């Protein structure tokens, strides 16, 4: 019997990863966040929880929380567009910004 050459692990992972991804809105938001928020904001603020469509984003400083509060509507719309939902009334109904404790 002739043995075939090993196949790249990448092929197996590409097939398995979509099924292994956690279900729910928060993992989808966490995956999309760096692209939607941009690298500077993503380095300072991360989505940490979700309840009934409202995503809580933990910020490193109060200044970031204040700034992002002003941009919350725009960020929620961009998240909904990235998550393939309508910008208004999509899966993300709001964003809540809190300061992460040290």
C-alpha angles and dihedrals in degrees: 000000000000118000119221120230116265115272122230114270088225090072093055093045093048089056096043103042099071090055092046096052113112115254122238142063099280097061090048091050092047090052094049097040100088092051095043098042098035129236097284095052093039089056091055103036134036133183107246107169144007134205125178092339096312110118119205114216118198113216128197094227140019090243090061091047091052094047093047091047087063091050094042097107093049093046092049091050092049091048091051091049091050091047088054095248130119113280090234117052094005127143092285106065095174148344125236118197122206134173113250112235115243 
